[in-house]
Amino acid sequence: MKTLEELKAIRESMQSQLGLRNESSNRTRVVVGMATCGIASGARPVLTTLSDAVQQKGLTDVTVTQTGCIGLCQYEPIVEVMEPGKDKITYIKMTPEKALEVVEQHLVRGQVVTKYTIAETIG
């Protein structure tokens, strides 16, 4: 059995190894819904494409992660982009090709690809 201090040290070590940061950081978070509905709709290749493209472009201020159910199963695969100081952008019915466009237009150039957003689709 580990002590509480040992467990805290292990957690801090693992967080730094995984590149996790606190919510007050100035990094952009890209989150892919990877619940059963997302995976069945093709979220895994979208996640892989986003991760690879962010690395290839050298976007060190962008973190790509996954989450569970976002709650909008009919719009999967879903990708949320959260930039510090800006409203969250929710992209729906994503494909690897659309994901590449989002990386280039939104993450690199700062232009939201509105044609793939939930606001454009159901708004």
N, C-alpha and C positions, 0 to 999 in steps of 0.2 A: 504494500500500500504506500502510495506517495503522499507526502505532506502537501498542504495547500500551497505553500511557497514553491515547491518543486513543480506542481501542476501549473501554476501561473508562469513559471519560467519556461516550461515546455510549450505552453500556449503562445507566449511572446516569441519564442524562437521559431515556431511553425508559422506564425503570422508574418514574420519578417521574411522567411524563406518563400512564402507564397506571394509576397508582394502586396499583402493586404494593407489597407491604410484606414485611418479613421475617417468618418464622414465629413470632417471639416477640410479635407484636402481639396486641392484645386485640380483634381483629375476628373476626366470625363469617364463615366461608367456606361458601358454597353451591356445590357442584360438580355439574355435569350431565355424564353420560357421553355423549360425542358421537362415538364410533366408528361404524363403518358400521352395526352392529346397533342402536345407540341412535337414529341418524338415521332408519333404516328403520322404527323403532317409534314415531317421533313426538317425538324429543327436541328438535328445533329449536323447535317452538312452545312447549314446556315452558320451554326456556332463555329465549326471548323474553318469555314471560309472567312468569317469575321476575324477570328484569332490570327489566322495566317496572314491576312491582308494588313492588319494592324502591325504585326511584327515586320512584314516586308517593307512597309512604308516608314518604319521607324517611329511610330507614334507612341513615344514613351509616356505621354500624359493621358493615355487612353487605356482603360482596363476593361477587358471582355470577360464577363462571368456568366454563370447560368443561375436560374432560379427555378422554383417549382411552378405551380399553377398560377397564372396571372388572372384567370377568371373569365377569359373571353375565348373559349375553345373554338368557336366557329371562325375565328380570325387567325388561328395558328398557321404557321409559326409566327410568333410575336417577338419583336426586338424593341427594347426601350433604350433610349439614349438620354442620359441625365448629365447635363453640363452644369457646373457650378453657376448659380445666379440666373439660370434660365429655366423655362418650363420644360417638363419632361416631354419628349417626343416619342410617340408609340407608332412603330411601323408594323403593319399587319400583312399576312399572307406572303411572307418573305420566302425568297428562293436564294440560292447561292449567287445567282447573277444580280438580283436586286441588292443583296448584301454588299457586293463589290461596288455597286453604284452609290450606296449609302456611305461606304468608307470614303470613296473619292469625293463625292459632293458634300456630304455633311461633316465628316470627321476631318477631312483635309482642307476643304474650301470654306466650311462654315455655312453651307447653304442646305437647308432642310429639303429633302426630296418629298415634297408635299403629296405627290401622286400616290405614294405608298403609305401615307399616314392614316390613322383611324379617323382623324378629324375630317380629312378630305373624303373618305369613303362613306362614313355614316353621318357626317355633319351636314 
